[in-house]
C-alpha cells in the first residue's frame, strides 16, 4: 500500500509533500535536482519523449518549440486546445502529464509508491476548474482524496507554529498565475474559513509581463529594434523577466543583457521603476481584499495578522503594501513556496474533523492503528467562493435573472432544495435547468456551469407535478444536482448536457424564446408568532434564532415574508416584503413586552386572511409558531378553515405545551402540522423552508 501526499499543482511551480512517519511532520519531497519546487512546464520532443520541470524550463528559456507553460490558467475552459506534434491537448491533459511525471519522480526519490493525494486549487476556482483538476489527478493514476483551496492548505501549514491563542488571519496568496485572499480563524483545534475571494487570472506572471514589456520598449528606444515582432525572442524574454523579478527582490538595480542578432545590448531596471510599471496590479489585489471585507462586514481592524503565500509575495512591494494596509509585519513561520504543499499533506492524512487517517506498518508488514500524531492536524470548515444560482424568470416575467440558491462564502458542504411546479405531458417530460456560479443579476455576467436535464418525470393526475431539485456544493466545492418527484417519491435521473454555444437569448424577453415554461410563482409567507407570556426567556430567543435562519434559507426574489404577533390581540409588525434585512430586523426586535398582551385569547387567522386575500401572490402561506393552549380554539379553527377555503396554506409548528391535535386542525393538511422540541426549532423551520422553497421556473428552450 502506498502513501498519501499533498500536491501543490501550481501555475509556474509545483511541489509534493508527505508526512514523515518518524516525526509526524509534513516534509517536501525534493525533486531530482534536490529542489523543493518543480517548474510547471512541459516540452514535447519529436521522438515522443516529454520533458518536464527544470529540463523543460531550460528548453523554454532558449525558445524551443512545443514548450508549454501556464496551462493551469486554462483549466476547465472548453475552448482551450493546443495542437502539438499532431495531437490535441487541453489543460486537463497537460496537467495530467505534469502530475504523472511529478508522481513518478517523487516515488523514485523516496522509494515508495504514491497511491493517493490531496491536490490544491485556487480558492476562486469554479466548478469546471475543480472538476478538471480532479480529472487530471485521476488520469495521472492518483486516487484524488479531495481537493483543497490553496489558502486553506496554507492555514494548515501556519498551524504548525502551534499558537495558543485564536487568531483571525488574512491569507494573501499570490502565486505565479493566480491570486486568492482568504480570511480564517485558526486555533489549536480548528481552521474555520470565514470567506474567500480572488482572481485566477492574476499572478506573478503579470509582473513578469510588465518587466518584459519594459525591456522591449527600452531596447527599442536604445537600439531602434522592436523585439515584440520576434515571437521566439519574446518567449525567452518572458522567462528572463522572471529572473529579473527575483533579482530585484534583493537588489535595487539590475542590468539586463539582451543579445539580438549582431547587437549585444543592455537595459537597466530599478526597483522604483518596477513598482511604477506594476502598481496597477497591486491595486487589483487591493480591490479583491476590499470586496472580501465588504462581503464579511469586516476591515483591517478585525485582522490579527497576514500570512503571505506564493513565491510572488517575495516582491518587496507586496511586503510594503501588506505592512502599510495592516499596520504590522506579515506573520512569520510559513515558507511562502512550500506552505501550500505542506498543508495539503496534512489534509491528505487526516479526516475533516482533524483525526489521523494515516496507518503505519508494524512487524512483518502488518498494519496497525495509527499511533503517529500528525503535526498541524486540525478540523477544517471551508466556504464556497462563488454563489450558486440558476437561470430563472424575473417576477414580472419580462427578463431572465440569476436566481441565487446558495450564497457566496456559505460553509461547505451545503445543499439546498427548490421545488418546481412542472406541467406534465403524456410523454417526453423533461425539466431543463441552467446552473450558474456568480453574484450578478444578469445570467451572462456569471459562469454558466452546465445544463442539467431532469428526466423520466411521471405524468400525474394533477395539472402539474412538484419536482424537488437539490443543488449541492460538496466539500471539494464541486456542484451536484439531484431531483425527486414529490408525488411519486422517486429519485429522477439527471443528465448533464453542454451549454448552448449561443446563450444570447438570456438577454432577451422570455416571451420571445420560450415555447413552454412552468409559470413563475410568486410566494407570500406570513410568520404568525405566539407572544403570550409563556414564550418569555429561552423560547423567544430560540424562536428568533430559528426564524432568522429560516429567512436566510428562504431568501429568493419571488418570495415575500411578513410578520404578525398575537396573544391577547393581533398586531401586524410587517406586511409581506422582499426586503430581507428589514424582515430579520423585525424578527430580532420581537420581545415579550406586553405590546399584544400576555394572554392567549386571540388568533392570527382573521388578520392573516385579510392580508393574503388582498395579495396577488400565486402561493400564500401562514406559518404559526405557538407553545401553548389557545382559549378560543374553536374560533381559531373556524378562521383557519376560512384561510384554507381562500387557497391559503397554513403550517402549524408547536412546542412546549402546544396541543398537537389542535395543530392538525388548524393546518391545511396533516403533513403541515408538527410538534418539536425547543432545541430543534431551527431544524423544523429549515424543513418548512425546504417545503416552501423558491418557486422558480424551469426553462425549455425551443
C-alpha positions, 0 to 999 in steps of 0.5 A, a space after each residue: 500500500 502506498 502513501 498519501 501526499 499533498 500536491 501543490 499543482 501550481 501555475 509556474 511551480 509545483 511541489 509534493 509533500 508527505 508526512 514523515 512517519 518518524 516525526 509526524 511532520 509534513 516534509 517536501 519531497 525534493 525533486 531530482 535536482 534536490 529542489 523543493 519546487 518543480 517548474 510547471 512546464 512541459 516540452 514535447 520532443 519529436 521522438 515522443 519523449 516529454 520533458 518536464 520541470 527544470 529540463 523543460 524550463 531550460 528548453 523554454 528559456 532558449 525558445 524551443 518549440 512545443 514548450 508549454 507553460 501556464 496551462 493551469 490558467 486554462 483549466 476547465 475552459 472548453 475552448 482551450 486546445 493546443 495542437 502539438 506534434 499532431 495531437 490535441 491537448 487541453 489543460 486537463 491533459 497537460 496537467 495530467 502529464 505534469 502530475 504523472 511525471 511529478 508522481 513518478 519522480 517523487 516515488 523514485 526519490 523516496 522509494 515508495 509508491 504514491 497511491 493517493 493525494 490531496 491536490 490544491 486549487 485556487 480558492 476562486 476556482 469554479 466548478 469546471 476548474 475543480 472538476 478538471 483538476 480532479 480529472 487530471 489527478 485521476 488520469 495521472 493514476 492518483 486516487 484524488 482524496 479531495 481537493 483543497 483551496 490553496 489558502 486553506 492548505 496554507 492555514 494548515 501549514 501556519 498551524 504548525 507554529 502551534 499558537 495558543 491563542 485564536 487568531 483571525 488571519 488574512 491569507 494573501 496568496 499570490 502565486 505565479 498565475 493566480 491570486 486568492 485572499 482568504 480570511 480564517 480563524 485558526 486555533 489549536 483545534 480548528 481552521 474555520 474559513 470565514 470567506 474567500 475571494 480572488 482572481 485566477 487570472 492574476 499572478 506573478 506572471 503579470 509582473 513578469 509581463 510588465 518587466 518584459 514589456 519594459 525591456 522591449 520598449 527600452 531596447 527599442 528606444 536604445 537600439 531602434 529594434 522592436 523585439 515584440 515582432 520576434 515571437 521566439 525572442 519574446 518567449 525567452 524574454 518572458 522567462 528572463 523577466 522572471 529572473 529579473 523579478 527575483 533579482 530585484 527582490 534583493 537588489 535595487 538595480 539590475 542590468 539586463 543583457 539582451 543579445 539580438 542578432 549582431 547587437 549585444 545590448 543592455 537595459 537597466 531596471 530599478 526597483 522604483 521603476 518596477 513598482 511604477 510599471 506594476 502598481 496597477 496590479 497591486 491595486 487589483 489585489 487591493 480591490 479583491 481584499 476590499 470586496 472580501 471585507 465588504 462581503 464579511 462586514 469586516 476591515 483591517 481592524 478585525 485582522 490579527 495578522 497576514 500570512 503571505 503565500 506564493 513565491 510572488 509575495 517575495 516582491 518587496 512591494 507586496 511586503 510594503 503594501 501588506 505592512 502599510 494596509 495592516 499596520 504590522 509585519 506579515 506573520 512569520 513561520 510559513 515558507 511562502 513556496 512550500 506552505 501550500 504543499 505542506 498543508 495539503 499533506 496534512 489534509 491528505 492524512 487526516 479526516 475533516 474533523 482533524 483525526 489521523 487517517 494515516 496507518 503505519 506498518 508494524 512487524 512483518 508488514 502488518 498494519 496497525 492503528 495509527 499511533 503517529 500524531 500528525 503535526 498541524 492536524 486540525 478540523 477544517 470548515 471551508 466556504 464556497 467562493 462563488 454563489 450558486 444560482 440558476 437561470 430563472 424568470 424575473 417576477 414580472 416575467 419580462 427578463 431572465 435573472 440569476 436566481 441565487 440558491 446558495 450564497 457566496 462564502 456559505 460553509 461547505 458542504 451545503 445543499 439546498 432544495 427548490 421545488 418546481 411546479 412542472 406541467 406534465 405531458 403524456 410523454 417526453 417530460 423533461 425539466 431543463 435547468 441552467 446552473 450558474 456560479 456568480 453574484 450578478 443579476 444578469 445570467 451572462 455576467 456569471 459562469 454558466 456551469 452546465 445544463 442539467 436535464 431532469 428526466 423520466 418525470 411521471 405524468 400525474 393526475 394533477 395539472 402539474 407535478 412538484 419536482 424537488 431539485 437539490 443543488 449541492 456544493 460538496 466539500 471539494 466545492 464541486 456542484 451536484 444536482 439531484 431531483 425527486 418527484 414529490 408525488 411519486 417519491 422517486 429519485 429522477 435521473 439527471 443528465 448533464 448536457 453542454 451549454 448552448 454555444 449561443 446563450 444570447 437569448 438570456 438577454 432577451 424577453 422570455 416571451 420571445 424564446 420560450 415555447 413552454 415554461 412552468 409559470 413563475 410563482 410568486 410566494 407570500 409567507 406570513 410568520 404568525 408568532 405566539 407572544 403570550 407570556 409563556 414564550 418569555 426567556 429561552 423560547 423567544 430567543 430560540 424562536 428568533 434564532 430559528 426564524 432568522 435562519 429560516 429567512 436566510 434559507 428562504 431568501 429568493 426574489 419571488 418570495 415575500 415574508 411578513 410578520 404578525 404577533 398575537 396573544 391577547 390581540 393581533 398586531 401586524 409588525 410587517 406586511 409581506 416584503 422582499 426586503 430581507 434585512 428589514 424582515 430579520 430586523 423585525 424578527 430580532 426586535 420581537 420581545 415579550 413586552 406586553 405590546 399584544 398582551 400576555 394572554 392567549 385569547 386571540 388568533 392570527 387567522 382573521 388578520 392573516 386572511 385579510 392580508 393574503 386575500 388582498 395579495 396577488 401572490 400565486 402561493 400564500 402561506 401562514 406559518 404559526 409558531 405557538 407553545 401553548 393552549 389557545 382559549 378560543 380554539 374553536 374560533 381559531 379553527 373556524 378562521 383557519 378553515 376560512 384561510 384554507 377555503 381562500 387557497 391559503 396554506 397554513 403550517 402549524 409548528 408547536 412546542 412546549 405545551 402546544 396541543 398537537 391535535 389542535 395543530 392538525 386542525 388548524 393546518 391545511 393538511 396533516 403533513 403541515 402540522 408538527 410538534 418539536 422540541 425547543 432545541 430543534 426549532 431551527 431544524 423544523 423551520 429549515 424543513 418548512 423552508 425546504 417545503 416552501 422553497 423558491 418557486 422558480 421556473 424551469 426553462 425549455 428552450 425551443 
